Amino acid sequence: MQTFNLSSKMVYSDKSLTKKVVYSDSSILSFVLNFKPGQVLPPHTHPGMVTIIQILRGTATFTVDGEDTQLAVGEGLVCQEQELLGLKNTGDEELSLYVTLSPGPKDKMFAEEF
């Protein structure tokens, strides 16, 4: 068994979004992404992986394959590998997301924190 505290992973920077890893192995990668108001995650895909995102704090506008969806605390989404995903913290407070990628990325650089 391994326990973790998500609130300790909610760390924000005025310079850019932050990523704090919760767990990583070959079958799964989970982490918390943190955004100040206005910060963005550019559109991208996760080839070979399913992405599951849950909002822990704040609100965000997600853009998936060109379609915008606004989500708030307690809501989430699932993206398949080919879907183009981007987001912006459109709220006036900090935003934190709990993200799971499965299977875990083969390239270990994706499990690095920033």
ZIRA-V535883 format. One record per helix or strand of 3 or more residues. SS is the DSSP state (A for helix, B for strand). FROM is the first residue (numbers start at 1). TO is the last residue. Records with the same first field share a line. If there is no record, write none. Layout:
# ZIRA-V535883
SS->FROM-TO ; FROM-TO
This chain:
# ZIRA-V535883
A->6-9 ; 108-111
B->18-24 ; 29-35 ; 40-44 ; 50-57 ; 59-64 ; 67-72 ; 76-79 ; 85-88 ; 95-102
